[in-house]
Amino acid sequence: MSDSDNPWAARRTDYSRSGLVEADLEPDPVQMFRRWYDDAVGLPEPNAMVVATVSAEGHPSVRTVLLKGLDHEGARFFTNHGSRKGNDLEANPHCALLFPWHPIERQIRIEGVAEPLSRADVATYFSSRPRGAQIGAWASRQSRPTTADALADAFTAAETAHPDEVPVPDEWGGYLVRPQRWEFWQGRPNRLHDRLCYLPDGDGWRVVRLAP
């Protein structure tokens, strides 16, 4: 099959915005993340990240969630612990995160280990959510089979049950992903992309360049 007959093979972009050299890096990957995140602000959902998990049976799964915090402890996101990702992380806490900022020809990859956030941290974040999102967390048994009508009925029932303050559902929580590896990817011409990785080195990090 020629490229003209295959729209996926013919679809390509030559990256040429800029490069990334070791001298460009911050000494700390969190600082580097924040710098690139500031550049990504203005893109649709700059805090959207792909989360990859693996089940107890070794089956991989990916989905997009929203980053809700990042510091030197790690990256935080919130979800239903009974969801597929929650079950995967209970069986195997190793996971990977990806920030795909295509319009600025950059990606950030993080690999690490997830641990549940405290109920106090979960309650603090849950209280900051819009009421509709709080009710939705009660209505949705995430990743389980349902119907549109059943979901709508569950939402109405949750609104009725919680007319004032909405408590945190028992299954609803969050995770802290403690990074063990960071990769900053910058598109370059001729597919000679820059890939600079931060790897653990004692109490700090060392940087390794990877072939694209």
VOPAGU-2260 file (C-alpha; in pm, 1 decimal, decimal comma):
REM VOPAGU-2260
SITE   aa  ch    i         X         Y         Z
SITE  MET   A    0       0,0       0,0       0,0
SITE  SER   A    1     139,3     339,6     -98,0
SITE  ASP   A    2     123,3     649,0     123,7
SITE  SER   A    3    -144,0     790,3    -107,2
SITE  ASP   A    4    -367,7     491,8     -26,4
SITE  ASN   A    5    -300,1     504,7     347,6
SITE  PRO   A    6    -405,9     831,9     515,9
SITE  TRP   A    7    -225,3     738,4     837,3
SITE  ALA   A    8     108,7     676,5     667,6
SITE  ALA   A    9      81,7     999,4     470,6
SITE  ARG   A   10       1,9    1209,0     776,2
SITE  ARG   A   11     322,0    1355,7     920,2
SITE  THR   A   12     453,0    1680,9    1061,1
SITE  ASP   A   13     812,6    1797,8    1060,4
SITE  TYR   A   14     889,3    1951,1    1398,5
SITE  SER   A   15    1094,9    2267,9    1380,9
SITE  ARG   A   16     996,5    2503,5    1662,8
SITE  SER   A   17    1305,9    2466,8    1880,5
SITE  GLY   A   18    1551,7    2224,9    2037,1
SITE  LEU   A   19    1642,2    2114,2    2385,9
SITE  VAL   A   20    2000,3    2083,7    2506,5
SITE  GLU   A   21    2132,5    1987,4    2846,3
SITE  ALA   A   22    2219,6    2350,1    2926,7
SITE  ASP   A   23    1850,0    2437,8    2888,9
SITE  LEU   A   24    1745,9    2213,4    3176,6
SITE  GLU   A   25    1665,8    2316,2    3529,4
SITE  PRO   A   26    1864,6    2119,1    3789,7
SITE  ASP   A   27    1539,7    1981,5    3930,6
SITE  PRO   A   28    1272,9    1807,0    3715,1
SITE  VAL   A   29     985,9    1965,7    3908,8
SITE  GLN   A   30    1120,4    2311,3    3825,2
SITE  MET   A   31    1161,1    2202,9    3462,7
SITE  PHE   A   32     804,8    2071,7    3454,9
SITE  ARG   A   33     670,7    2401,6    3588,9
SITE  ARG   A   34     865,3    2597,4    3329,1
SITE  TRP   A   35     727,0    2389,4    3043,2
SITE  TYR   A   36     379,7    2389,2    3198,0
SITE  ASP   A   37     382,6    2769,4    3198,3
SITE  ASP   A   38     461,1    2753,9    2825,9
SITE  ALA   A   39     165,9    2516,4    2775,7
SITE  VAL   A   40     -87,1    2738,1    2953,4
SITE  GLY   A   41    -326,8    2860,3    2686,4
SITE  LEU   A   42    -347,9    2519,7    2520,0
SITE  PRO   A   43    -672,6    2326,1    2571,2
SITE  GLU   A   44    -651,5    2138,0    2904,0
SITE  PRO   A   45    -276,0    2179,6    2964,5
SITE  ASN   A   46    -308,8    1971,9    3283,2
SITE  ALA   A   47    -464,6    1677,3    3097,3
SITE  MET   A   48    -240,1    1373,0    3128,8
SITE  VAL   A   49    -258,2    1017,6    3002,5
SITE  VAL   A   50    -229,2     762,5    3284,6
SITE  ALA   A   51    -108,2     412,9    3195,5
SITE  THR   A   52    -163,5     123,8    3436,1
SITE  VAL   A   53    -125,0    -253,9    3428,1
SITE  SER   A   54    -370,2    -499,1    3581,8
SITE  ALA   A   55    -286,6    -792,9    3805,4
SITE  GLU   A   56    -311,8   -1010,7    3492,2
SITE  GLY   A   57     -60,0    -792,2    3306,7
SITE  HIS   A   58    -314,6    -617,5    3082,4
SITE  PRO   A   59    -226,4    -252,3    3007,8
SITE  SER   A   60    -482,3      27,0    3006,7
SITE  VAL   A   61    -462,9     402,4    2941,9
SITE  ARG   A   62    -697,3     696,7    2994,4
SITE  THR   A   63    -682,3    1074,9    3030,3
SITE  VAL   A   64    -727,2    1243,6    3368,5
SITE  LEU   A   65    -649,9    1589,7    3501,4
SITE  LEU   A   66    -340,0    1670,0    3704,9
SITE  LYS   A   67    -449,9    1841,6    4024,5
SITE  GLY   A   68    -116,2    1905,5    4191,2
SITE  LEU   A   69     255,8    1856,2    4144,1
SITE  ASP   A   70     541,3    1919,9    4383,7
SITE  HIS   A   71     856,7    1745,2    4501,6
SITE  GLU   A   72     649,4    1460,8    4647,2
SITE  GLY   A   73     490,4    1384,1    4312,9
SITE  ALA   A   74     187,3    1428,6    4086,5
SITE  ARG   A   75    -167,9    1415,7    4222,2
SITE  PHE   A   76    -493,5    1319,2    4059,0
SITE  PHE   A   77    -837,3    1214,5    4181,5
SITE  THR   A   78   -1068,5     933,3    4075,1
SITE  ASN   A   79   -1292,9     650,8    4192,6
SITE  HIS   A   80   -1085,6     380,2    4364,0
SITE  GLY   A   81   -1328,6     119,2    4233,5
SITE  SER   A   82   -1261,0     217,6    3871,8
SITE  ARG   A   83   -1044,0      11,9    3639,0
SITE  LYS   A   84    -745,9     237,9    3708,3
SITE  GLY   A   85    -810,0     210,4    4081,1
SITE  ASN   A   86    -818,9    -169,2    4066,4
SITE  ASP   A   87    -504,0    -172,3    3852,7
SITE  LEU   A   88    -315,8      54,0    4094,0
SITE  GLU   A   89    -420,9    -155,6    4393,2
SITE  ALA   A   90    -274,6    -464,2    4223,9
SITE  ASN   A   91      28,3    -291,5    4072,4
SITE  PRO   A   92     109,7      64,7    4185,1
SITE  HIS   A   93     365,6     120,7    3908,2
SITE  CYS   A   94     225,8     357,6    3645,9
SITE  ALA   A   95     324,1     611,3    3380,8
SITE  LEU   A   96     199,5     961,9    3301,3
SITE  LEU   A   97     217,4    1149,8    2972,0
SITE  PHE   A   98     153,0    1517,8    2897,2
SITE  PRO   A   99     107,8    1542,4    2515,7
SITE  TRP   A  100     146,3    1910,7    2428,2
SITE  HIS   A  101     140,0    1865,7    2049,6
SITE  PRO   A  102      86,3    2232,3    1948,6
SITE  ILE   A  103     419,5    2329,1    2107,7
SITE  GLU   A  104     588,2    2005,0    1996,2
SITE  ARG   A  105     661,6    1885,8    2348,3
SITE  GLN   A  106     584,8    1589,3    2570,1
SITE  ILE   A  107     664,4    1512,2    2931,7
SITE  ARG   A  108     669,0    1151,9    3052,4
SITE  ILE   A  109     676,6    1049,5    3418,1
SITE  GLU   A  110     716,3     695,1    3548,4
SITE  GLY   A  111     661,7     622,8    3914,6
SITE  VAL   A  112     470,7     449,9    4189,8
SITE  ALA   A  113     120,8     554,0    4299,4
SITE  GLU   A  114      -5,3     559,8    4654,4
SITE  PRO   A  115    -351,6     659,3    4781,4
SITE  LEU   A  116    -388,2    1012,6    4913,2
SITE  SER   A  117    -507,1    1066,3    5270,0
SITE  ARG   A  118    -878,8    1110,0    5330,0
SITE  ALA   A  119    -804,5    1461,6    5455,5
SITE  ASP   A  120    -637,8    1554,1    5124,2
SITE  VAL   A  121    -924,0    1394,6    4932,1
SITE  ALA   A  122   -1188,0    1581,5    5135,6
SITE  THR   A  123   -1008,9    1914,4    5085,6
SITE  TYR   A  124   -1003,9    1871,5    4709,2
SITE  PHE   A  125   -1356,9    1726,9    4690,4
SITE  SER   A  126   -1498,3    2031,1    4870,9
SITE  SER   A  127   -1345,1    2256,1    4603,4
SITE  ARG   A  128   -1527,1    2080,4    4316,9
SITE  PRO   A  129   -1845,6    2223,8    4164,4
SITE  ARG   A  130   -2160,3    2079,5    4319,3
SITE  GLY   A  131   -2250,5    1905,1    3993,4
SITE  ALA   A  132   -1917,5    1722,4    3992,0
SITE  GLN   A  133   -1965,7    1624,8    4356,8
SITE  ILE   A  134   -2309,4    1480,0    4283,6
SITE  GLY   A  135   -2170,4    1307,9    3975,3
SITE  ALA   A  136   -1914,2    1129,8    4190,4
SITE  TRP   A  137   -2200,9     976,3    4389,0
SITE  ALA   A  138   -2399,1     889,8    4077,3
SITE  SER   A  139   -2124,6     718,6    3879,6
SITE  ARG   A  140   -1988,8     377,8    3977,8
SITE  GLN   A  141   -1695,4     440,2    3748,0
SITE  SER   A  142   -1601,9     170,6    3494,7
SITE  ARG   A  143   -1903,0     -51,4    3580,3
SITE  PRO   A  144   -2170,4    -129,8    3320,5
SITE  THR   A  145   -2467,4     111,9    3323,4
SITE  THR   A  146   -2721,8     280,7    3098,0
SITE  ALA   A  147   -2785,3     648,4    3025,6
SITE  ASP   A  148   -3120,3     630,1    3208,0
SITE  ALA   A  149   -2969,4     454,9    3511,5
SITE  LEU   A  150   -2696,2     717,2    3534,4
SITE  ALA   A  151   -2948,1    1002,5    3511,2
SITE  ASP   A  152   -3164,6     838,8    3780,4
SITE  ALA   A  153   -2861,3     792,5    4005,9
SITE  PHE   A  154   -2771,8    1160,7    3964,7
SITE  THR   A  155   -3124,5    1267,7    4059,7
SITE  ALA   A  156   -3122,1    1034,6    4358,9
SITE  ALA   A  157   -2787,2    1172,9    4476,4
SITE  GLU   A  158   -2915,3    1531,2    4445,5
SITE  THR   A  159   -3215,5    1439,6    4658,9
SITE  ALA   A  160   -3005,2    1257,0    4916,7
SITE  HIS   A  161   -2760,0    1548,3    4954,4
SITE  PRO   A  162   -2954,4    1877,1    4933,8
SITE  ASP   A  163   -2686,5    2074,0    5116,5
SITE  GLU   A  164   -2323,2    1976,4    5174,7
SITE  VAL   A  165   -2210,5    1677,9    4966,4
SITE  PRO   A  166   -1986,4    1431,2    5155,5
SITE  VAL   A  167   -1705,2    1241,9    4987,3
SITE  PRO   A  168   -1820,0     901,4    4856,5
SITE  ASP   A  169   -1641,0     610,1    5021,3
SITE  GLU   A  170   -1496,2     487,0    4691,9
SITE  TRP   A  171   -1382,7     828,4    4573,9
SITE  GLY   A  172   -1023,1     930,7    4636,6
SITE  GLY   A  173    -694,7    1022,4    4479,9
SITE  TYR   A  174    -335,9     919,6    4418,1
SITE  LEU   A  175      10,4    1060,1    4459,4
SITE  VAL   A  176     247,6     933,3    4189,9
SITE  ARG   A  177     604,1     948,6    4320,3
SITE  PRO   A  178     830,5     993,3    4015,1
SITE  GLN   A  179    1119,3     756,1    3952,5
SITE  ARG   A  180    1192,8     882,9    3604,0
SITE  TRP   A  181    1117,0    1197,2    3402,9
SITE  GLU   A  182    1155,1    1248,6    3029,1
SITE  PHE   A  183    1133,3    1584,0    2850,3
SITE  TRP   A  184    1072,7    1540,8    2477,4
SITE  GLN   A  185    1114,3    1819,5    2223,3
SITE  GLY   A  186    1031,1    1767,7    1856,4
SITE  ARG   A  187    1311,9    1828,2    1607,6
SITE  PRO   A  188    1346,8    1816,0    1227,2
SITE  ASN   A  189    1407,8    1481,6    1054,9
SITE  ARG   A  190    1268,9    1295,7    1358,0
SITE  LEU   A  191    1590,9    1366,9    1550,1
SITE  HIS   A  192    1387,3    1459,6    1855,4
SITE  ASP   A  193    1548,1    1564,4    2182,0
SITE  ARG   A  194    1482,3    1322,4    2470,4
SITE  LEU   A  195    1639,4    1423,3    2800,2
SITE  CYS   A  196    1573,0    1201,6    3102,8
SITE  TYR   A  197    1615,9    1270,5    3471,6
SITE  LEU   A  198    1715,9     949,3    3652,0
SITE  PRO   A  199    1766,2     903,5    4028,2
SITE  ASP   A  200    2120,6     970,2    4147,8
SITE  GLY   A  201    2160,0     953,0    4523,8
SITE  ASP   A  202    1951,9    1234,2    4671,0
SITE  GLY   A  203    1929,7    1409,5    4334,6
SITE  TRP   A  204    1902,5    1345,4    3962,8
SITE  ARG   A  205    2133,0    1286,1    3668,6
SITE  VAL   A  206    2042,6    1362,2    3308,9
SITE  VAL   A  207    2074,5    1114,0    3022,8
SITE  ARG   A  208    2006,6    1187,9    2656,8
SITE  LEU   A  209    1824,1     912,5    2468,6
SITE  ALA   A  210    1827,6     849,1    2096,2
SITE  PRO   A  211    1490,4     941,5    1939,5
